[in-house]
Amino acid sequence: MSDPQRPEDYGRYQPDQQPYQQPYQPPYQPYQIQYQGTPGYPAAGSDAKPNTVLAIGIMAIVDAVLSGLSGLVWLITICGIPLGIYSIVVAILAGMYAYKLLSNPPQPVQPNKTLAILQIVNIITGNIFSMVFGILSLVFYNQPDVQAYFAYRNGQPLPPQQYQPPRF
C-alpha cells in the first residue's frame, strides 16, 4: 500500500490534478421571492389561463366576426335595421371583451354574463352560432377553475365551494 500524499503536501496544487471548478449556481436574485401556491389559484408568477377561459375568449372573437357580418347583412334591408344595429352592438361588446380576456399581460376582468345573455338573445337575428357561444360561455363561467381564475385576476377571495357529502 502506498501513501498517496505526504502530510505536508495536502492542499497544494499537484501537476496531474484538475483545477477546481465550482458547481453551477444560478445567479442570486434578491427580489425574487417564491411563495407557496394557494390551493385553487394558479401558481405565483404564472400567467397560464385555463383552457376554458381561452375557449371563452376565442368564442367571443368568432362571435364578434359573425355578429358583425350578420349585422351588416341586416343593415342592407330596410326592415332589418334594428336587428342589424343590435347585432353590431353585440359584435362590438364581444370584441372588446375578447381583447381584454386574451390580452398579455392579463387585465383584471370579470365574467361577462351580460354579454353571454346578449349573445343568446342574438338568435332573433338568425345567428345560431352566437346563441351557442352564449350558452357555452354561461356553462364555462360556472366551472370552479374559471371562477378561481377570475377571482385570482381580480384579487378576490375564492368563491365558496358547495359541500358535497360523500357517497355511500
LOBA-13153 format. One record per residue: y, z, x of N, C-alpha, C in turn. Coordinates in steps of 0.05 Angstrom, whole numbers. Layout:
<atoms>
<atom n_v="Y" n_w="Z" n_u="X" ca_v="Y" ca_w="Z" ca_u="X" c_v="Y" c_w="Z" c_u="X"/>
...
</atoms>
This chain:
<atoms>
<atom n_v="-23" n_w="0" n_u="17" ca_v="0" ca_w="0" ca_u="0" c_v="25" c_w="0" c_u="18"/>
<atom n_v="43" n_w="-17" n_u="11" ca_v="67" ca_w="-20" ca_u="28" c_v="91" c_w="-8" c_u="13"/>
<atom n_v="110" n_w="2" n_u="28" ca_v="134" ca_w="13" ca_u="17" c_v="154" c_w="-10" c_u="12"/>
<atom n_v="163" n_w="-15" n_u="-14" ca_v="180" ca_w="-38" ca_u="-19" c_v="207" c_w="-36" c_u="-6"/>
<atom n_v="219" n_w="-12" n_u="-5" ca_v="245" ca_w="-8" ca_u="8" c_v="245" c_w="19" c_u="21"/>
<atom n_v="261" n_w="20" n_u="42" ca_v="265" ca_w="46" ca_u="54" c_v="286" c_w="61" c_u="38"/>
<atom n_v="286" n_w="87" n_u="37" ca_v="305" ca_w="101" ca_u="21" c_v="334" c_w="95" c_u="27"/>
<atom n_v="341" n_w="89" n_u="52" ca_v="369" ca_w="84" ca_u="58" c_v="378" c_w="56" c_u="49"/>
<atom n_v="359" n_w="38" n_u="41" ca_v="366" ca_w="11" ca_u="32" c_v="369" c_w="9" c_u="2"/>
<atom n_v="364" n_w="31" n_u="-12" ca_v="367" ca_w="30" ca_u="-41" c_v="396" c_w="24" c_u="-49"/>
<atom n_v="400" n_w="5" n_u="-68" ca_v="426" ca_w="-1" ca_u="-77" c_v="440" c_w="-22" c_u="-61"/>
<atom n_v="430" n_w="-30" n_u="-38" ca_v="442" ca_w="-51" ca_u="-22" c_v="432" c_w="-78" c_u="-31"/>
<atom n_v="448" n_w="-98" n_u="-25" ca_v="441" ca_w="-126" ca_u="-32" c_v="419" c_w="-135" c_u="-13"/>
<atom n_v="398" n_w="-147" n_u="-24" ca_v="377" ca_w="-159" ca_u="-8" c_v="380" c_w="-189" c_u="-10"/>
<atom n_v="376" n_w="-204" n_u="11" ca_v="379" ca_w="-233" ca_u="11" c_v="361" c_w="-247" c_u="-9"/>
<atom n_v="338" n_w="-238" n_u="-14" ca_v="319" ca_w="-251" ca_u="-33" c_v="323" c_w="-242" c_u="-62"/>
<atom n_v="343" n_w="-225" n_u="-66" ca_v="348" ca_w="-214" ca_u="-92" c_v="368" c_w="-231" c_u="-108"/>
<atom n_v="363" n_w="-235" n_u="-134" ca_v="381" ca_w="-250" ca_u="-152" c_v="406" c_w="-233" c_u="-157"/>
<atom n_v="429" n_w="-246" n_u="-159" ca_v="453" ca_w="-230" ca_u="-165" c_v="451" c_w="-219" c_u="-194"/>
<atom n_v="463" n_w="-195" n_u="-197" ca_v="461" ca_w="-182" ca_u="-223" c_v="479" c_w="-196" c_u="-243"/>
<atom n_v="468" n_w="-202" n_u="-267" ca_v="484" ca_w="-213" ca_u="-288" c_v="482" c_w="-195" c_u="-312"/>
<atom n_v="505" n_w="-188" n_u="-323" ca_v="505" ca_w="-171" ca_u="-346" c_v="496" c_w="-187" c_u="-370"/>
<atom n_v="481" n_w="-174" n_u="-389" ca_v="473" ca_w="-188" ca_u="-413" c_v="498" c_w="-196" c_u="-430"/>
<atom n_v="495" n_w="-217" n_u="-445" ca_v="518" ca_w="-227" ca_u="-461" c_v="525" c_w="-207" c_u="-483"/>
<atom n_v="550" n_w="-200" n_u="-485" ca_v="561" ca_w="-183" ca_u="-506" c_v="583" c_w="-198" c_u="-520"/>
<atom n_v="584" n_w="-198" n_u="-546" ca_v="606" ca_w="-212" ca_u="-560" c_v="632" c_w="-198" c_u="-553"/>
<atom n_v="654" n_w="-213" n_u="-553" ca_v="680" ca_w="-201" ca_u="-546" c_v="688" c_w="-179" c_u="-566"/>
<atom n_v="701" n_w="-159" n_u="-556" ca_v="709" ca_w="-137" ca_u="-572" c_v="732" c_w="-145" c_u="-591"/>
<atom n_v="729" n_w="-140" n_u="-616" ca_v="749" ca_w="-146" ca_u="-636" c_v="757" c_w="-120" c_u="-651"/>
<atom n_v="779" n_w="-108" n_u="-643" ca_v="785" ca_w="-82" ca_u="-654" c_v="792" c_w="-81" c_u="-683"/>
<atom n_v="801" n_w="-104" n_u="-694" ca_v="810" ca_w="-104" ca_u="-722" c_v="788" c_w="-113" c_u="-741"/>
<atom n_v="765" n_w="-120" n_u="-731" ca_v="744" ca_w="-129" ca_u="-748" c_v="726" c_w="-105" c_u="-755"/>
<atom n_v="729" n_w="-96" n_u="-779" ca_v="714" ca_w="-73" ca_u="-788" c_v="693" c_w="-82" c_u="-807"/>
<atom n_v="669" n_w="-73" n_u="-804" ca_v="647" ca_w="-82" ca_u="-822" c_v="642" c_w="-59" c_u="-842"/>
<atom n_v="642" n_w="-66" n_u="-867" ca_v="637" ca_w="-47" ca_u="-888" c_v="610" c_w="-52" c_u="-899"/>
<atom n_v="598" n_w="-32" n_u="-910" ca_v="573" ca_w="-35" ca_u="-924" c_v="579" c_w="-47" c_u="-951"/>
<atom n_v="564" n_w="-67" n_u="-958" ca_v="568" ca_w="-81" ca_u="-983" c_v="564" c_w="-64" c_u="-1007"/>
<atom n_v="581" n_w="-68" n_u="-1027" ca_v="578" ca_w="-54" ca_u="-1052" c_v="558" c_w="-69" c_u="-1070"/>
<atom n_v="539" n_w="-55" n_u="-1081" ca_v="519" ca_w="-69" ca_u="-1098" c_v="532" c_w="-84" c_u="-1121"/>
<atom n_v="524" n_w="-109" n_u="-1124" ca_v="535" ca_w="-125" ca_u="-1146" c_v="558" c_w="-142" c_u="-1138"/>
<atom n_v="570" n_w="-136" n_u="-1115" ca_v="593" ca_w="-152" ca_u="-1105" c_v="583" c_w="-170" c_u="-1083"/>
<atom n_v="596" n_w="-192" n_u="-1077" ca_v="589" ca_w="-208" ca_u="-1054" c_v="594" c_w="-193" c_u="-1029"/>
<atom n_v="582" n_w="-202" n_u="-1007" ca_v="586" ca_w="-188" ca_u="-981" c_v="615" c_w="-190" c_u="-972"/>
<atom n_v="624" n_w="-170" n_u="-958" ca_v="651" ca_w="-169" ca_u="-949" c_v="657" c_w="-193" c_u="-931"/>
<atom n_v="679" n_w="-207" n_u="-936" ca_v="686" ca_w="-230" ca_u="-920" c_v="672" c_w="-255" c_u="-929"/>
<atom n_v="655" n_w="-253" n_u="-948" ca_v="641" ca_w="-277" ca_u="-957" c_v="656" c_w="-289" c_u="-980"/>
<atom n_v="660" n_w="-315" n_u="-978" ca_v="674" ca_w="-329" ca_u="-999" c_v="655" c_w="-346" c_u="-1015"/>
<atom n_v="630" n_w="-340" n_u="-1013" ca_v="610" ca_w="-355" ca_u="-1028" c_v="612" c_w="-349" c_u="-1058"/>
<atom n_v="613" n_w="-371" n_u="-1073" ca_v="615" ca_w="-368" ca_u="-1102" c_v="586" c_w="-370" c_u="-1113"/>
<atom n_v="580" n_w="-356" n_u="-1134" ca_v="554" ca_w="-360" ca_u="-1146" c_v="552" c_w="-389" c_u="-1157"/>
<atom n_v="528" n_w="-399" n_u="-1158" ca_v="524" ca_w="-427" ca_u="-1167" c_v="534" c_w="-431" c_u="-1196"/>
<atom n_v="532" n_w="-411" n_u="-1212" ca_v="542" ca_w="-414" ca_u="-1240" c_v="572" c_w="-417" c_u="-1241"/>
<atom n_v="587" n_w="-403" n_u="-1222" ca_v="616" ca_w="-406" ca_u="-1221" c_v="623" c_w="-435" c_u="-1212"/>
<atom n_v="608" n_w="-445" n_u="-1192" ca_v="612" ca_w="-473" ca_u="-1184" c_v="606" c_w="-492" c_u="-1207"/>
<atom n_v="585" n_w="-486" n_u="-1222" ca_v="579" ca_w="-503" ca_u="-1245" c_v="601" c_w="-503" c_u="-1266"/>
<atom n_v="613" n_w="-480" n_u="-1271" ca_v="636" ca_w="-478" ca_u="-1289" c_v="659" c_w="-495" c_u="-1279"/>
<atom n_v="665" n_w="-494" n_u="-1253" ca_v="686" ca_w="-509" ca_u="-1242" c_v="681" c_w="-539" c_u="-1243"/>
<atom n_v="657" n_w="-547" n_u="-1237" ca_v="650" ca_w="-576" ca_u="-1238" c_v="651" c_w="-586" c_u="-1266"/>
<atom n_v="641" n_w="-570" n_u="-1285" ca_v="642" ca_w="-579" ca_u="-1313" c_v="671" c_w="-581" c_u="-1323"/>
<atom n_v="689" n_w="-564" n_u="-1313" ca_v="717" ca_w="-565" ca_u="-1321" c_v="730" c_w="-591" c_u="-1310"/>
<atom n_v="722" n_w="-598" n_u="-1285" ca_v="733" ca_w="-623" ca_u="-1274" c_v="724" c_w="-648" c_u="-1290"/>
<atom n_v="698" n_w="-648" n_u="-1296" ca_v="687" ca_w="-671" ca_u="-1311" c_v="699" c_w="-672" c_u="-1339"/>
<atom n_v="702" n_w="-648" n_u="-1351" ca_v="714" ca_w="-647" ca_u="-1378" c_v="743" c_w="-656" c_u="-1377"/>
<atom n_v="758" n_w="-649" n_u="-1356" ca_v="786" ca_w="-658" ca_u="-1354" c_v="787" c_w="-688" c_u="-1353"/>
<atom n_v="770" n_w="-701" n_u="-1339" ca_v="770" ca_w="-730" ca_u="-1337" c_v="762" c_w="-743" c_u="-1364"/>
<atom n_v="740" n_w="-733" n_u="-1376" ca_v="731" ca_w="-744" ca_u="-1401" c_v="750" c_w="-739" c_u="-1424"/>
<atom n_v="762" n_w="-715" n_u="-1425" ca_v="781" ca_w="-709" ca_u="-1447" c_v="806" c_w="-725" c_u="-1443"/>
<atom n_v="815" n_w="-729" n_u="-1418" ca_v="838" ca_w="-745" ca_u="-1413" c_v="834" c_w="-774" c_u="-1422"/>
<atom n_v="811" n_w="-785" n_u="-1416" ca_v="805" ca_w="-813" ca_u="-1424" c_v="803" c_w="-815" c_u="-1455"/>
<atom n_v="789" n_w="-796" n_u="-1467" ca_v="787" ca_w="-798" ca_u="-1497" c_v="814" c_w="-793" c_u="-1510"/>
<atom n_v="831" n_w="-777" n_u="-1497" ca_v="858" ca_w="-773" ca_u="-1508" c_v="875" c_w="-798" c_u="-1506"/>
<atom n_v="872" n_w="-813" n_u="-1484" ca_v="886" ca_w="-839" ca_u="-1482" c_v="876" c_w="-859" c_u="-1503"/>
<atom n_v="850" n_w="-859" n_u="-1508" ca_v="839" ca_w="-877" ca_u="-1528" c_v="850" c_w="-869" c_u="-1556"/>
<atom n_v="851" n_w="-843" n_u="-1562" ca_v="862" ca_w="-835" ca_u="-1588" c_v="892" c_w="-841" c_u="-1590"/>
<atom n_v="906" n_w="-840" n_u="-1568" ca_v="935" ca_w="-846" ca_u="-1570" c_v="940" c_w="-875" c_u="-1576"/>
<atom n_v="921" n_w="-892" n_u="-1570" ca_v="925" ca_w="-921" ca_u="-1577" c_v="926" c_w="-925" c_u="-1607"/>
<atom n_v="911" n_w="-910" n_u="-1621" ca_v="911" ca_w="-913" ca_u="-1650" c_v="934" c_w="-897" c_u="-1662"/>
<atom n_v="946" n_w="-907" n_u="-1683" ca_v="969" ca_w="-893" ca_u="-1695" c_v="960" c_w="-867" c_u="-1709"/>
<atom n_v="937" n_w="-868" n_u="-1723" ca_v="928" ca_w="-844" ca_u="-1738" c_v="917" c_w="-823" c_u="-1719"/>
<atom n_v="909" n_w="-830" n_u="-1695" ca_v="896" ca_w="-810" ca_u="-1677" c_v="915" c_w="-797" c_u="-1658"/>
<atom n_v="941" n_w="-800" n_u="-1661" ca_v="960" ca_w="-788" ca_u="-1642" c_v="957" c_w="-758" c_u="-1640"/>
<atom n_v="954" n_w="-743" n_u="-1662" ca_v="950" ca_w="-714" ca_u="-1659" c_v="924" c_w="-707" c_u="-1644"/>
<atom n_v="903" n_w="-722" n_u="-1649" ca_v="878" ca_w="-717" ca_u="-1635" c_v="880" c_w="-724" c_u="-1606"/>
<atom n_v="895" n_w="-745" n_u="-1600" ca_v="899" ca_w="-752" ca_u="-1572" c_v="915" c_w="-732" c_u="-1557"/>
<atom n_v="935" n_w="-721" n_u="-1570" ca_v="952" ca_w="-700" ca_u="-1557" c_v="935" c_w="-675" c_u="-1551"/>
<atom n_v="918" n_w="-667" n_u="-1571" ca_v="901" ca_w="-644" ca_u="-1568" c_v="882" c_w="-649" c_u="-1545"/>
<atom n_v="870" n_w="-672" n_u="-1543" ca_v="850" ca_w="-678" ca_u="-1522" c_v="863" c_w="-678" c_u="-1495"/>
<atom n_v="888" n_w="-688" n_u="-1493" ca_v="902" ca_w="-688" ca_u="-1467" c_v="910" c_w="-660" c_u="-1459"/>
<atom n_v="917" n_w="-643" n_u="-1478" ca_v="924" ca_w="-615" ca_u="-1472" c_v="899" c_w="-601" c_u="-1461"/>
<atom n_v="876" n_w="-606" n_u="-1473" ca_v="851" ca_w="-594" ca_u="-1464" c_v="845" c_w="-604" c_u="-1436"/>
<atom n_v="850" n_w="-630" n_u="-1431" ca_v="845" ca_w="-641" ca_u="-1404" c_v="863" c_w="-628" c_u="-1383"/>
<atom n_v="888" n_w="-624" n_u="-1389" ca_v="906" ca_w="-612" ca_u="-1370" c_v="898" c_w="-583" c_u="-1364"/>
<atom n_v="891" n_w="-568" n_u="-1385" ca_v="883" ca_w="-540" ca_u="-1382" c_v="857" c_w="-538" c_u="-1365"/>
<atom n_v="838" n_w="-556" n_u="-1371" ca_v="813" ca_w="-556" ca_u="-1356" c_v="818" c_w="-563" c_u="-1327"/>
<atom n_v="835" n_w="-582" n_u="-1322" ca_v="841" ca_w="-590" ca_u="-1294" c_v="854" c_w="-568" c_u="-1278"/>
<atom n_v="873" n_w="-554" n_u="-1291" ca_v="887" ca_w="-532" ca_u="-1277" c_v="867" c_w="-509" c_u="-1272"/>
<atom n_v="850" n_w="-503" n_u="-1291" ca_v="831" ca_w="-481" ca_u="-1287" c_v="810" c_w="-488" c_u="-1265"/>
<atom n_v="801" n_w="-513" n_u="-1265" ca_v="782" ca_w="-521" ca_u="-1244" c_v="795" c_w="-520" c_u="-1217"/>
<atom n_v="820" n_w="-527" n_u="-1215" ca_v="834" ca_w="-526" ca_u="-1189" c_v="835" c_w="-497" c_u="-1179"/>
<atom n_v="842" n_w="-478" n_u="-1197" ca_v="843" ca_w="-450" ca_u="-1189" c_v="816" c_w="-439" c_u="-1182"/>
<atom n_v="796" n_w="-447" n_u="-1197" ca_v="769" ca_w="-436" ca_u="-1194" c_v="756" c_w="-446" c_u="-1168"/>
<atom n_v="761" n_w="-471" n_u="-1161" ca_v="747" ca_w="-483" ca_u="-1138" c_v="764" c_w="-483" c_u="-1113"/>
<atom n_v="788" n_w="-471" n_u="-1114" ca_v="806" ca_w="-473" ca_u="-1090" c_v="794" c_w="-456" c_u="-1068"/>
<atom n_v="803" n_w="-464" n_u="-1043" ca_v="794" ca_w="-450" ca_u="-1020" c_v="818" c_w="-443" c_u="-1003"/>
<atom n_v="827" n_w="-419" n_u="-999" ca_v="814" ca_w="-394" ca_u="-1006" c_v="815" c_w="-388" c_u="-1036"/>
<atom n_v="796" n_w="-374" n_u="-1046" ca_v="795" ca_w="-369" ca_u="-1075" c_v="819" c_w="-354" c_u="-1085"/>
<atom n_v="828" n_w="-361" n_u="-1109" ca_v="850" ca_w="-348" ca_u="-1122" c_v="840" c_w="-328" c_u="-1143"/>
<atom n_v="855" n_w="-306" n_u="-1148" ca_v="846" ca_w="-289" ca_u="-1170" c_v="849" c_w="-303" c_u="-1196"/>
<atom n_v="827" n_w="-306" n_u="-1210" ca_v="827" ca_w="-320" ca_u="-1236" c_v="808" c_w="-306" c_u="-1254"/>
<atom n_v="815" n_w="-304" n_u="-1279" ca_v="798" ca_w="-291" ca_u="-1300" c_v="780" c_w="-312" c_u="-1313"/>
<atom n_v="758" n_w="-304" n_u="-1325" ca_v="742" ca_w="-323" ca_u="-1340" c_v="759" c_w="-333" c_u="-1363"/>
<atom n_v="760" n_w="-359" n_u="-1366" ca_v="778" ca_w="-372" ca_u="-1386" c_v="762" c_w="-378" c_u="-1411"/>
<atom n_v="757" n_w="-358" n_u="-1428" ca_v="742" ca_w="-363" ca_u="-1452" c_v="758" c_w="-378" c_u="-1473"/>
<atom n_v="784" n_w="-377" n_u="-1471" ca_v="801" ca_w="-393" ca_u="-1489" c_v="797" c_w="-423" c_u="-1484"/>
<atom n_v="796" n_w="-430" n_u="-1459" ca_v="790" ca_w="-458" ca_u="-1452" c_v="763" c_w="-467" c_u="-1462"/>
<atom n_v="743" n_w="-450" n_u="-1460" ca_v="717" ca_w="-457" ca_u="-1469" c_v="717" c_w="-461" c_u="-1500"/>
<atom n_v="732" n_w="-445" n_u="-1514" ca_v="733" ca_w="-448" ca_u="-1543" c_v="748" c_w="-474" c_u="-1550"/>
<atom n_v="770" n_w="-480" n_u="-1535" ca_v="784" ca_w="-505" ca_u="-1539" c_v="766" c_w="-529" c_u="-1533"/>
<atom n_v="749" n_w="-526" n_u="-1514" ca_v="730" ca_w="-548" ca_u="-1508" c_v="710" c_w="-552" c_u="-1531"/>
<atom n_v="701" n_w="-530" n_u="-1543" ca_v="683" ca_w="-533" ca_u="-1565" c_v="697" c_w="-546" c_u="-1589"/>
<atom n_v="722" n_w="-538" n_u="-1594" ca_v="737" ca_w="-549" ca_u="-1616" c_v="743" c_w="-579" c_u="-1611"/>
<atom n_v="742" n_w="-587" n_u="-1586" ca_v="748" ca_w="-615" ca_u="-1579" c_v="728" c_w="-635" c_u="-1591"/>
<atom n_v="707" n_w="-625" n_u="-1604" ca_v="688" ca_w="-642" ca_u="-1618" c_v="702" c_w="-658" c_u="-1640"/>
<atom n_v="725" n_w="-648" n_u="-1650" ca_v="739" ca_w="-663" ca_u="-1671" c_v="749" c_w="-690" c_u="-1661"/>
<atom n_v="751" n_w="-693" n_u="-1634" ca_v="758" ca_w="-719" ca_u="-1623" c_v="734" c_w="-737" c_u="-1617"/>
<atom n_v="710" n_w="-726" n_u="-1622" ca_v="686" ca_w="-741" ca_u="-1617" c_v="675" c_w="-737" c_u="-1588"/>
<atom n_v="687" n_w="-718" n_u="-1574" ca_v="679" ca_w="-713" ca_u="-1546" c_v="656" c_w="-693" c_u="-1546"/>
<atom n_v="632" n_w="-703" n_u="-1546" ca_v="608" ca_w="-685" ca_u="-1547" c_v="605" c_w="-670" c_u="-1520"/>
<atom n_v="612" n_w="-683" n_u="-1498" ca_v="609" ca_w="-671" ca_u="-1472" c_v="627" c_w="-646" c_u="-1470"/>
<atom n_v="651" n_w="-647" n_u="-1480" ca_v="669" ca_w="-624" ca_u="-1479" c_v="657" c_w="-601" c_u="-1495"/>
<atom n_v="644" n_w="-606" n_u="-1518" ca_v="632" ca_w="-584" ca_u="-1533" c_v="609" c_w="-572" c_u="-1517"/>
<atom n_v="593" n_w="-588" n_u="-1505" ca_v="570" ca_w="-578" ca_u="-1489" c_v="580" c_w="-561" c_u="-1465"/>
<atom n_v="601" n_w="-571" n_u="-1452" ca_v="612" ca_w="-556" ca_u="-1429" c_v="624" c_w="-530" c_u="-1438"/>
<atom n_v="637" n_w="-529" n_u="-1461" ca_v="648" ca_w="-504" ca_u="-1472" c_v="627" c_w="-484" c_u="-1478"/>
<atom n_v="605" n_w="-493" n_u="-1490" ca_v="583" ca_w="-474" ca_u="-1497" c_v="570" c_w="-464" c_u="-1472"/>
<atom n_v="565" n_w="-481" n_u="-1452" ca_v="553" ca_w="-473" ca_u="-1427" c_v="571" c_w="-453" c_u="-1412"/>
<atom n_v="597" n_w="-458" n_u="-1413" ca_v="616" ca_w="-440" ca_u="-1399" c_v="615" c_w="-413" c_u="-1411"/>
<atom n_v="615" n_w="-411" n_u="-1438" ca_v="613" ca_w="-385" ca_u="-1451" c_v="587" c_w="-370" c_u="-1444"/>
<atom n_v="565" n_w="-385" n_u="-1442" ca_v="540" ca_w="-373" ca_u="-1435" c_v="541" c_w="-363" c_u="-1406"/>
<atom n_v="553" n_w="-379" n_u="-1388" ca_v="554" ca_w="-372" ca_u="-1360" c_v="573" c_w="-348" c_u="-1355"/>
<atom n_v="594" n_w="-345" n_u="-1371" ca_v="613" ca_w="-323" ca_u="-1368" c_v="599" c_w="-296" c_u="-1373"/>
<atom n_v="578" n_w="-296" n_u="-1389" ca_v="564" ca_w="-271" ca_u="-1395" c_v="542" c_w="-263" c_u="-1376"/>
<atom n_v="538" n_w="-279" n_u="-1355" ca_v="518" ca_w="-272" ca_u="-1335" c_v="528" c_w="-250" c_u="-1316"/>
<atom n_v="512" n_w="-231" n_u="-1308" ca_v="521" ca_w="-209" ca_u="-1291" c_v="533" c_w="-218" c_u="-1264"/>
<atom n_v="521" n_w="-238" n_u="-1251" ca_v="532" ca_w="-246" ca_u="-1225" c_v="560" c_w="-259" c_u="-1228"/>
<atom n_v="564" n_w="-273" n_u="-1250" ca_v="591" ca_w="-286" ca_u="-1255" c_v="611" c_w="-264" c_u="-1261"/>
<atom n_v="604" n_w="-245" n_u="-1278" ca_v="622" ca_w="-223" ca_u="-1284" c_v="628" c_w="-207" c_u="-1259"/>
<atom n_v="608" n_w="-202" n_u="-1242" ca_v="613" ca_w="-188" ca_u="-1217" c_v="632" c_w="-204" c_u="-1198"/>
<atom n_v="628" n_w="-230" n_u="-1197" ca_v="646" ca_w="-247" ca_u="-1180" c_v="675" c_w="-246" c_u="-1190"/>
<atom n_v="679" n_w="-249" n_u="-1216" ca_v="707" ca_w="-248" ca_u="-1226" c_v="719" c_w="-220" c_u="-1222"/>
<atom n_v="703" n_w="-199" n_u="-1225" ca_v="713" ca_w="-172" ca_u="-1221" c_v="720" c_w="-168" c_u="-1192"/>
<atom n_v="704" n_w="-178" n_u="-1174" ca_v="709" ca_w="-176" ca_u="-1145" c_v="734" c_w="-191" c_u="-1137"/>
<atom n_v="738" n_w="-215" n_u="-1148" ca_v="761" ca_w="-232" ca_u="-1141" c_v="787" c_w="-220" c_u="-1152"/>
<atom n_v="785" n_w="-205" n_u="-1173" ca_v="809" ca_w="-194" ca_u="-1185" c_v="813" c_w="-164" c_u="-1178"/>
<atom n_v="796" n_w="-153" n_u="-1161" ca_v="798" ca_w="-125" ca_u="-1153" c_v="794" c_w="-106" c_u="-1175"/>
<atom n_v="776" n_w="-112" n_u="-1193" ca_v="770" ca_w="-94" ca_u="-1216" c_v="743" c_w="-82" c_u="-1211"/>
<atom n_v="738" n_w="-59" n_u="-1225" ca_v="711" ca_w="-48" ca_u="-1223" c_v="690" c_w="-65" c_u="-1237"/>
<atom n_v="666" n_w="-62" n_u="-1229" ca_v="644" ca_w="-77" ca_u="-1242" c_v="643" c_w="-71" c_u="-1272"/>
<atom n_v="636" n_w="-91" n_u="-1288" ca_v="633" ca_w="-85" ca_u="-1316" c_v="608" c_w="-67" c_u="-1320"/>
<atom n_v="608" n_w="-50" n_u="-1340" ca_v="585" ca_w="-32" ca_u="-1344" c_v="560" c_w="-48" c_u="-1352"/>
<atom n_v="538" n_w="-41" n_u="-1340" ca_v="513" ca_w="-55" ca_u="-1347" c_v="501" c_w="-41" c_u="-1371"/>
<atom n_v="489" n_w="-58" n_u="-1388" ca_v="476" ca_w="-47" ca_u="-1412" c_v="449" c_w="-35" c_u="-1403"/>
<atom n_v="444" n_w="-11" n_u="-1412" ca_v="419" ca_w="3" ca_u="-1405" c_v="396" c_w="-11" c_u="-1419"/>
<atom n_v="376" n_w="-18" n_u="-1404" ca_v="351" ca_w="-30" ca_u="-1415" c_v="329" c_w="-9" c_u="-1410"/>
<atom n_v="318" n_w="2" n_u="-1432" ca_v="296" ca_w="21" ca_u="-1428" c_v="271" c_w="7" c_u="-1417"/>
<atom n_v="255" n_w="21" n_u="-1401" ca_v="232" ca_w="8" ca_u="-1390" c_v="211" c_w="2" c_u="-1412"/>
<atom n_v="197" n_w="-20" n_u="-1408" ca_v="176" ca_w="-28" ca_u="-1428" c_v="151" c_w="-12" c_u="-1422"/>
<atom n_v="137" n_w="-5" n_u="-1443" ca_v="112" ca_w="9" ca_u="-1441" c_v="89" c_w="-9" c_u="-1444"/>
</atoms>
